[in-house]
């Protein structure tokens, strides 16, 4: 790997960590250059503009998320086991030392949800891929008979996303030490409601 690539990757590691705490809008060329011991012009040479830096951060974060959350979960059995792996891996991701502010994408959503541009487009794309993965696992669970036949996979993805955002809120804003426990209880409840309902007369 070329020295320039090493420097760019080092910048992105620092920027991802800072963005998880300060948000994408909190990143500045000057502040990041000072922290990295680089000149502003040296940092700009790698990303061009602040938007280029923000996009680089989102791309780096997406790579981390794929490696730590999505790919490992795909080794789990199709269906509910994979959904649980996605959920567990997301919790581990949100507590990673490299992300002192929690999930980078929740922070970025607040910055970008109403702002058009390439960064919003990329964020929406990777988050939709994440939702699609959750829906796909729920559909597999329905197909293999783990979940009831009338289950809406989209509702499972919606519920899981809501639980993840709630964990972030309770942990990061409320400093609630029971946030993960509450989140896991909510997830278990979601899974229980999704399973096949057995008529008591048939038991």
C-alpha positions as CSV (number, residue, x, y, z in Angstrom):
1,X,0.0,0.0,0.0
2,X,1.3,3.4,-0.9
3,X,2.2,6.0,1.7
4,X,-0.6,8.2,0.5
5,X,-3.1,5.4,1.0
6,X,-1.8,4.8,4.5
7,X,-2.2,8.5,5.4
8,X,-5.7,8.6,3.9
9,X,-6.7,5.5,5.9
10,X,-5.3,7.0,9.1
11,X,-7.2,10.2,8.5
12,X,-10.4,8.3,7.9
13,X,-10.0,6.2,11.1
14,X,-9.7,9.4,13.1
15,X,-12.5,11.1,11.2
16,X,-14.9,8.1,11.7
17,X,-14.2,8.1,15.4
18,X,-14.8,11.9,15.7
19,X,-17.9,11.8,13.5
20,X,-19.5,9.2,15.8
21,X,-19.4,11.8,18.6
22,X,-19.6,15.2,16.8
23,X,-21.6,14.2,13.7
24,X,-20.5,14.7,10.1
25,X,-21.1,18.5,10.4
26,X,-18.8,18.6,13.4
27,X,-15.9,17.5,11.2
28,X,-13.7,20.4,10.0
29,X,-10.7,20.3,7.7
30,X,-8.8,22.5,10.1
31,X,-9.6,20.6,13.2
32,X,-8.9,17.2,11.7
33,X,-5.6,18.5,10.1
34,X,-4.5,19.8,13.5
35,X,-5.3,16.5,15.3
36,X,-3.5,14.5,12.6
37,X,-0.5,16.8,12.5
38,X,-1.1,17.7,8.9
39,X,-1.5,20.9,7.0
40,X,-4.9,21.9,5.7
41,X,-3.6,21.7,2.2
42,X,-2.2,18.2,2.9
43,X,-5.5,17.0,4.1
44,X,-7.5,18.6,1.3
45,X,-5.2,16.9,-1.1
46,X,-6.8,13.6,0.0
47,X,-10.4,14.6,-0.1
48,X,-10.8,17.8,-2.0
49,X,-13.6,19.4,0.0
50,X,-15.4,18.9,3.3
51,X,-18.1,17.0,1.4
52,X,-15.4,14.8,0.0
53,X,-14.2,14.1,3.5
54,X,-17.7,13.4,4.8
55,X,-18.3,11.0,1.9
56,X,-15.0,9.2,2.7
57,X,-16.1,8.8,6.3
58,X,-19.4,7.3,5.3
59,X,-17.7,4.9,2.9
60,X,-15.1,3.9,5.5
61,X,-17.9,3.4,8.0
62,X,-19.9,1.3,5.5
63,X,-16.9,-1.0,5.0
64,X,-16.5,-1.4,8.8
65,X,-20.2,-2.1,9.2
66,X,-20.2,-4.7,6.5
67,X,-17.1,-6.5,8.0
68,X,-18.4,-6.4,11.6
69,X,-22.1,-6.7,11.3
70,X,-23.4,-8.0,8.0
71,X,-20.8,-10.5,6.8
72,X,-20.4,-12.4,10.1
73,X,-24.2,-12.7,10.5
74,X,-24.5,-14.3,7.1
75,X,-22.6,-17.3,8.5
76,X,-25.6,-17.9,10.8
77,X,-28.4,-20.2,9.8
78,X,-31.0,-18.5,7.6
79,X,-34.0,-17.1,9.4
80,X,-34.4,-16.1,13.0
81,X,-30.8,-17.1,13.9
82,X,-29.5,-14.7,11.3
83,X,-31.8,-11.9,12.6
84,X,-30.4,-12.5,16.1
85,X,-26.9,-12.4,14.7
86,X,-27.6,-9.1,12.9
87,X,-29.0,-7.6,16.2
88,X,-26.1,-8.9,18.4
89,X,-23.5,-7.7,15.9
90,X,-25.2,-4.2,15.7
91,X,-25.0,-3.9,19.5
92,X,-21.3,-4.8,19.4
93,X,-20.7,-2.4,16.5
94,X,-22.4,0.5,18.5
95,X,-20.1,-0.2,21.4
96,X,-16.9,-0.5,19.4
97,X,-13.9,1.4,20.8
98,X,-13.5,3.1,17.4
99,X,-17.0,4.6,17.8
100,X,-17.0,6.4,21.1
101,X,-20.3,8.1,20.2
102,X,-22.1,5.0,19.1
103,X,-23.4,4.1,15.7
104,X,-22.0,6.4,13.1
105,X,-25.0,6.0,10.8
106,X,-27.6,7.2,13.4
107,X,-25.4,10.3,14.0
108,X,-25.1,10.8,10.2
109,X,-28.9,10.4,9.7
110,X,-29.5,13.4,12.0
111,X,-27.1,15.5,9.9
112,X,-28.2,14.4,6.5
113,X,-31.9,13.3,6.5
114,X,-33.2,16.6,5.1
115,X,-30.1,17.7,3.2
116,X,-29.8,16.8,-0.5
117,X,-26.4,15.8,-2.0
118,X,-24.1,12.9,-2.6
119,X,-23.6,12.1,1.1
120,X,-27.3,11.8,1.8
121,X,-27.7,9.6,-1.3
122,X,-24.9,7.3,-0.1
123,X,-26.2,7.1,3.4
124,X,-29.7,6.3,2.2
125,X,-28.3,3.6,-0.1
126,X,-26.3,1.8,2.6
127,X,-29.1,2.1,5.2
128,X,-31.6,0.7,2.7
129,X,-29.2,-2.2,2.1
130,X,-29.2,-2.8,5.8
131,X,-33.0,-2.7,6.0
132,X,-33.2,-5.1,3.0
133,X,-30.9,-7.5,4.8
134,X,-33.2,-7.5,7.9
135,X,-36.2,-8.0,5.7
136,X,-34.5,-10.8,3.8
137,X,-33.7,-12.7,7.0
138,X,-37.3,-12.2,8.2
139,X,-38.6,-13.5,4.9
140,X,-36.3,-16.6,5.2
141,X,-37.7,-17.2,8.7
142,X,-41.3,-17.0,7.3
143,X,-40.4,-19.3,4.4
144,X,-38.7,-22.0,6.5
145,X,-41.7,-22.1,8.9
146,X,-40.2,-20.3,11.9
147,X,-42.4,-17.2,11.5
148,X,-46.2,-17.2,10.8
149,X,-47.3,-17.2,7.2
150,X,-48.9,-13.7,7.4
151,X,-45.8,-12.0,8.8
152,X,-44.8,-8.8,7.1
153,X,-40.9,-8.8,6.8
154,X,-40.9,-5.1,6.5
155,X,-42.6,-4.7,9.9
156,X,-39.8,-6.8,11.4
157,X,-37.1,-4.6,9.9
158,X,-39.1,-1.5,11.0
159,X,-39.3,-2.8,14.6
160,X,-35.6,-3.8,14.7
161,X,-34.6,-0.4,13.4
162,X,-36.8,1.3,16.0
163,X,-35.2,-0.8,18.8
164,X,-31.7,0.1,17.7
165,X,-32.4,3.8,17.5
166,X,-34.1,3.6,21.0
167,X,-31.0,1.9,22.5
168,X,-28.9,4.7,21.0
169,X,-31.2,7.4,22.5
170,X,-31.3,5.8,26.0
171,X,-27.6,5.0,26.1
172,X,-26.2,8.2,24.6
173,X,-28.7,10.9,25.7
174,X,-30.3,9.5,28.8
175,X,-27.2,7.6,30.0
176,X,-29.5,4.7,30.9
177,X,-27.4,1.7,31.9
178,X,-30.4,-0.6,31.3
179,X,-30.7,0.5,27.6
180,X,-29.2,-2.6,26.2
181,X,-31.3,-4.9,28.5
182,X,-34.4,-3.0,27.5
183,X,-33.5,-3.3,23.8
184,X,-32.9,-7.0,24.0
185,X,-36.2,-7.5,25.8
186,X,-37.9,-5.5,23.1
187,X,-36.2,-7.6,20.4
188,X,-37.2,-10.9,22.1
189,X,-40.8,-9.6,22.2
190,X,-40.6,-8.8,18.5
191,X,-39.4,-12.3,17.7
192,X,-42.0,-13.9,19.9
193,X,-44.8,-12.1,18.2
194,X,-43.4,-13.1,14.8
195,X,-43.4,-16.8,15.5
196,X,-46.1,-19.3,14.5
197,X,-49.1,-19.2,16.9
198,X,-50.1,-22.7,18.0
199,X,-53.7,-23.3,18.8
200,X,-54.0,-24.5,22.4
201,X,-56.4,-27.3,21.3
202,X,-53.7,-28.7,19.0
203,X,-51.0,-28.9,21.6
